[in-house]
Every structure is written in structure tokens, then in C-alpha cells.
């Protein structure tokens, strides 16, 4: 419970407290505790610490990391735009036997978009139907914005066509309209 409180969004410097709690009582820290500590690090942009906690969890005898732990670690990478690391974490997730889910892919899309990696955003969105996932506006908006910034509007709009023109919320619609206007 204390770790979940540390992970509250908008509260800075709680990551230190979360790390201390995991370090001081490692025998009491289960996968949920680690995930909460990873979220606390992510909320303050502490990607190195978040990745360190994820690695500790992967190597521990506690339990395997969940998709939530990976998603939180990937989210921590957004401010630093560490897109290669985000994509590598998706690979580690798959290697560990976890299915990629919409949250992990959404987090990776945000990181790739922050790094202006339009090809990766298209690839990630394009992989979703093969994984049995339906891209939502949360996935499409970063892809559309990224492709538009990079001058690859036609590719983004072609992806929407390949996906059967999914319904878009206001943010994704604005991004699509901007792509059309270019």
C-alpha cells in the first residue's frame, strides 16, 4: 500500500521513497510492489531507476514481471525518448512469454513518437491486429502526430485505411486532419 501511494501521479520525489521501501524490505516486495515502485520512478521521469527495478524483478525469485511492470518501465522512457530501449523491452516481454498488450504498445508508441521515429510508430500500430489487438485513438494519435511531423502523412493515412478506418476521438481526428492538410 505504501508503494502504491508513492506511485501517485503528480507527486515528485516519491520515487526515492519507493526505492527505499523495496530495498529495505526485499523479502516483503512482491511483483506488485516492484510495479508500484517502477510507476513511482516513471512519474518523476526516473527511467534508469525504473529499468533497474524491472531488471531486479526479472532476476528475482519473487515472481515474473507482469505486463503492467513492463508498461510502467516503458512509460518511464518517454521524457528521454529512449525508443530503442522501449522496443527492446517489448522484445524482452515476448521472450519471457508475456503477450504484448495494448498498454505496453501504447507506451512504446508514445516513446517512439517522442523520438520522432515515424517508421516504428507505423510498425507498432501495424502489428496490433496480428497480435489480436484493436488500435484505439490512444495508439493512433501518436502515430499520426509523429508521421505528420516527419512529413510522412500519406503513410499514416494509408495505415488508417489498412486498419479499416477505425473510429477516432477528437485528438486523433485533429491529428488525421492535420495529416490530410499537408
C-alpha positions as CSV (number, residue, x, y, z in Angstrom):
1,X,0.0,0.0,0.0
2,X,2.8,2.4,0.8
3,X,4.4,1.7,-2.6
4,X,1.1,2.4,-4.4
5,X,0.8,5.7,-2.6
6,X,4.4,6.6,-3.7
7,X,3.3,5.9,-7.3
8,X,0.6,8.6,-7.2
9,X,0.9,10.8,-10.3
10,X,1.9,14.4,-9.9
11,X,3.9,13.8,-6.7
12,X,7.5,14.3,-7.3
13,X,10.4,12.7,-5.4
14,X,8.3,9.8,-4.3
15,X,10.4,7.5,-6.3
16,X,13.2,7.8,-3.7
17,X,10.9,6.6,-1.0
18,X,9.6,3.8,-3.2
19,X,13.1,2.6,-4.0
20,X,14.0,2.7,-0.3
21,X,10.9,0.7,0.6
22,X,11.8,-2.1,-1.9
23,X,15.5,-2.1,-0.8
24,X,14.7,-2.1,2.9
25,X,12.2,-5.0,2.8
26,X,13.1,-7.1,-0.3
27,X,11.6,-10.2,1.3
28,X,8.2,-8.4,1.5
29,X,8.4,-6.9,-2.0
30,X,6.3,-8.9,-4.5
31,X,5.8,-8.1,-8.2
32,X,3.0,-5.6,-7.4
33,X,5.3,-3.8,-5.0
34,X,8.0,-3.6,-7.7
35,X,5.5,-2.4,-10.3
36,X,4.3,0.3,-7.9
37,X,7.9,1.4,-7.4
38,X,8.5,1.4,-11.2
39,X,5.4,3.6,-11.6
40,X,6.7,6.0,-8.9
41,X,10.0,6.3,-10.8
42,X,8.2,6.8,-14.1
43,X,6.0,9.5,-12.7
44,X,9.2,11.5,-11.9
45,X,11.0,10.7,-15.2
46,X,13.5,8.4,-13.4
47,X,13.9,5.9,-16.3
48,X,17.2,4.5,-15.1
49,X,15.8,3.6,-11.7
50,X,12.6,2.2,-13.3
51,X,14.7,-0.1,-15.6
52,X,16.9,-1.1,-12.6
53,X,13.8,-2.2,-10.7
54,X,12.4,-4.1,-13.6
55,X,15.7,-5.9,-14.1
56,X,15.8,-6.7,-10.4
57,X,12.3,-8.1,-10.7
58,X,13.2,-10.2,-13.8
59,X,16.2,-11.7,-11.9
60,X,14.4,-12.2,-8.6
61,X,12.8,-15.3,-7.3
62,X,9.7,-13.3,-6.3
63,X,7.7,-13.7,-9.4
64,X,8.0,-12.7,-13.1
65,X,7.2,-9.2,-14.1
66,X,3.7,-8.6,-15.3
67,X,2.7,-6.6,-18.4
68,X,1.9,-3.8,-16.0
69,X,5.5,-3.7,-14.8
70,X,6.8,-3.6,-18.4
71,X,4.3,-0.9,-19.4
72,X,5.3,1.3,-16.4
73,X,9.0,0.9,-17.3
74,X,8.4,1.7,-20.9
75,X,6.3,4.8,-19.9
76,X,9.3,6.0,-17.9
77,X,11.3,6.2,-21.1
78,X,9.0,8.8,-22.8
79,X,10.6,12.0,-21.5
80,X,14.1,10.8,-22.6
81,X,12.7,9.4,-25.9
82,X,14.7,6.2,-25.4
83,X,12.9,4.4,-28.3
84,X,15.4,1.6,-28.8
85,X,15.1,0.7,-25.1
86,X,11.3,0.7,-25.3
87,X,11.3,-1.6,-28.4
88,X,13.9,-3.8,-26.6
89,X,11.6,-4.1,-23.6
90,X,8.8,-5.3,-25.8
91,X,11.2,-7.9,-27.1
92,X,12.1,-8.9,-23.5
93,X,8.5,-9.1,-22.7
94,X,7.8,-11.5,-25.5
95,X,10.9,-13.6,-24.7
96,X,9.6,-14.0,-21.2
97,X,6.4,-15.5,-22.5
98,X,4.2,-12.4,-21.9
99,X,1.8,-11.3,-24.6
100,X,2.2,-7.7,-25.7
101,X,-0.9,-5.8,-24.7
102,X,-2.5,-2.5,-25.7
103,X,-0.9,-0.7,-22.7
104,X,2.6,-1.7,-23.4
105,X,2.3,-1.0,-27.1
106,X,0.7,2.4,-26.3
107,X,3.5,3.3,-24.0
108,X,6.1,2.2,-26.7
109,X,4.2,4.3,-29.3
110,X,4.4,7.4,-27.1
111,X,8.2,6.8,-26.6
112,X,8.8,6.3,-30.4
113,X,6.7,9.4,-31.2
114,X,8.6,11.5,-28.7
115,X,11.8,10.4,-30.5
116,X,10.2,11.2,-33.9
117,X,10.6,7.6,-35.0
118,X,7.7,7.5,-37.5
119,X,8.7,4.2,-39.0
120,X,8.5,2.5,-35.6
121,X,5.1,4.1,-34.8
122,X,3.7,2.7,-38.1
123,X,5.3,-0.7,-37.4
124,X,3.9,-0.9,-33.9
125,X,0.4,0.1,-34.9
126,X,0.5,-2.3,-37.9
127,X,1.5,-5.1,-35.6
128,X,-1.6,-4.7,-33.4
129,X,-4.1,-6.6,-35.5
130,X,-1.7,-9.6,-35.8
131,X,-1.5,-9.6,-32.0
132,X,-5.3,-9.7,-31.8
133,X,-5.4,-6.1,-30.6
134,X,-7.5,-3.3,-32.0
135,X,-5.7,0.1,-32.2
136,X,-7.6,2.8,-30.4
137,X,-7.2,6.6,-30.7
138,X,-4.7,6.3,-27.9
139,X,-2.5,4.3,-30.3
140,X,-3.4,6.2,-33.5
141,X,-2.9,9.8,-32.3
142,X,0.8,9.5,-31.5
143,X,1.4,7.7,-34.8
144,X,-0.5,10.3,-36.8
145,X,1.3,13.2,-35.0
146,X,4.7,11.6,-35.4
147,X,4.2,10.8,-39.1
148,X,2.9,14.3,-39.8
149,X,5.8,16.0,-38.1
150,X,8.2,13.9,-40.1
151,X,6.4,14.7,-43.4
152,X,5.0,11.2,-43.9
153,X,1.3,12.0,-43.8
154,X,0.5,9.7,-46.7
155,X,1.9,6.7,-44.9
156,X,-0.1,7.5,-41.7
157,X,-3.3,7.8,-43.7
158,X,-2.6,4.6,-45.6
159,X,-2.2,2.9,-42.2
160,X,-5.7,4.1,-41.2
161,X,-7.0,2.7,-44.5
162,X,-5.3,-0.7,-43.8
163,X,-6.9,-0.7,-40.4
164,X,-10.4,-0.2,-41.9
165,X,-10.6,3.5,-40.9
166,X,-11.1,2.9,-37.1
167,X,-13.2,5.5,-35.1
168,X,-11.1,8.3,-33.8
169,X,-11.5,10.6,-30.8
170,X,-11.1,14.3,-31.0
171,X,-7.3,14.3,-30.6
172,X,-6.7,11.6,-33.2
173,X,-9.2,13.2,-35.6
174,X,-7.3,16.5,-35.3
175,X,-4.0,14.7,-36.0
176,X,-5.6,13.0,-39.0
177,X,-7.0,16.2,-40.3
178,X,-3.6,17.9,-39.9
179,X,-2.0,15.0,-41.9
180,X,-4.6,15.4,-44.7
181,X,-3.9,19.2,-44.8
182,X,-0.2,18.6,-45.6
